[in-house]
Amino acid sequence: MMDMSEYMSMFLDESKENLQNLNQSLLQLENNPNNLALLDEIFRVAHTLKGMSATMGFTNVAELTHEMENVLDKLRKGDMKVLPEVVDVLFQCLDTLENLINNITTGTEEVTDTTGLMAKLRGLLSVDGGQLPETSEHEGEVVSIDVSLADNLNEFEKEVASQAHEKGFQTYRLVVTLEEECLLKAARAFMVFRELEEVGEVIKTVPEVKELEDGEFNKDFDIFLITKVDKEELVKKVMSVSEVEKIQINEVVLDKALGKVKETSEDNAKIVVEEQKKEPSLAGENKVVQNKVNNTATGKNKLSQTVRVDIERLDNLMNLVGELVINRTRLEQIGLKHGLSDLGETLEQVGRITTDLQTLVMKVRMVPIEQVFNRFPRMIRDLAKELGKEINLVIEGEETELDRTVIDEIGDPLVHLLRNAIDHAISTPEEREKNWQA
């Protein structure tokens, strides 16, 4: 079985970021239930979590987020209202997902049962009439599936492909071929998945995801993708992954005359393969491509780029800078003692550089206090519902930056202060009304 440990840190970091985004979006949705943009964002996060967890082999996370997607899809279409009970269930899903990710992070073998929660999600669909419609406004256009796809797609996947076409999406079958010398096949398949998940939804793989994870395939694998991105962009996405030899893309199209969904011919696929040959640099010359991007971009529209760094490395860097400052001072003393005037100018330059370096390292350690404040709205919301109190939390100055060590330490004391304020300093609506009348 392929060792995916090298991707585990990236998976956990991105999962926690997505869960935080999901928490914030759900809080906003509760106050703005008709905001379609929020529903789209929540759906996107759930979809991203599903794809990442399925690729990494965490089926419990993937299955739960899949059920969430079904409910969120009906909310987006307007087939279901954003009622308080629906939001409560989505928050329960968020809490369960956080427990699952925490278990993965700590390596505990504790089993979190998701069957009851998934039953609740299915119950929401059935209560609200969530069955897929037998016909649509394009009635008669999609009747069955062509034989070329019937061996690969089940009935649900066929229905998804058909409905996607009605909504302006395209369904593609991508045949990805890895280089003969490729040793990390599972890792390359994972990277292809990540690229495609950014622009669409993978509804099927051949072989199945589990076999891809285990590297149990030769050098070809198929991906069925729903997207609005054109084939040329898909070629660039896949070929940006190293050790990918070529890609064939067949479009799954709607044949109105036959009333079937079918796959395009091999001739169309060959055109795409020839096109990717014109851009061989995408697979191995990322540096050149990046330089071109930098040269064409103006200073006004530079994209913000970040990299995750372990806090221990920053601590080590800070210690080294401290050692550098000490040795600079020592050199100054030696220069004064021996009257080395030529050394003075150089030491002044070294002094400026070490001071700038020390300031820069300290700034790198600074993070917005927003990272602590982000968990308060959800906590206040749950406590307010539990105690029957009406509370509106207003946060200001969250962009203020503090050292990461301080950020880690002040979270729990602030939580304690807020809990005390809610328990003892804020009255229920009935008590407020009674005091006002008195």
Secondary structure, DSSP 4 states (H G I P E B T S, - for coil): ----HHHHHHHHHHHHHHHHHHHHHHHHHHH-TT-HHHHHHHHHHHHHHHHHHHHHT-HHHHHHHHHHHHHHHHHHHTSS---HHHHHHHHHHHHHHHHHHHHHHHT-------HHHHHHHHHHHHHTT-SPPS--TTTTT--EE-HHHHTT--HHHHHHHHHHHHTT-EEEEEEEEE-TT-S-HHHHHHHHHHHHHTTEEEEEEES-HHHHHTT-S-SEEEEEEEESS-HHHHHHHHHTSTTEEEEEEEEEEEETTTTEEEEPPHHHHHHHHHHHHT-THHHH-HHHHHHHHHHHS-GGGPPP------HHHHHHHHHHHHHHHHHHHHHHHHHHHHT-HHHHHHHHHHHHHHHHHHHHHHHHTEEETHHHHTTHHHHHHHHHHHHT---------TT-EEEHHHHHHHHHHHHHHHHHIIIII---HHHHHHHHH-
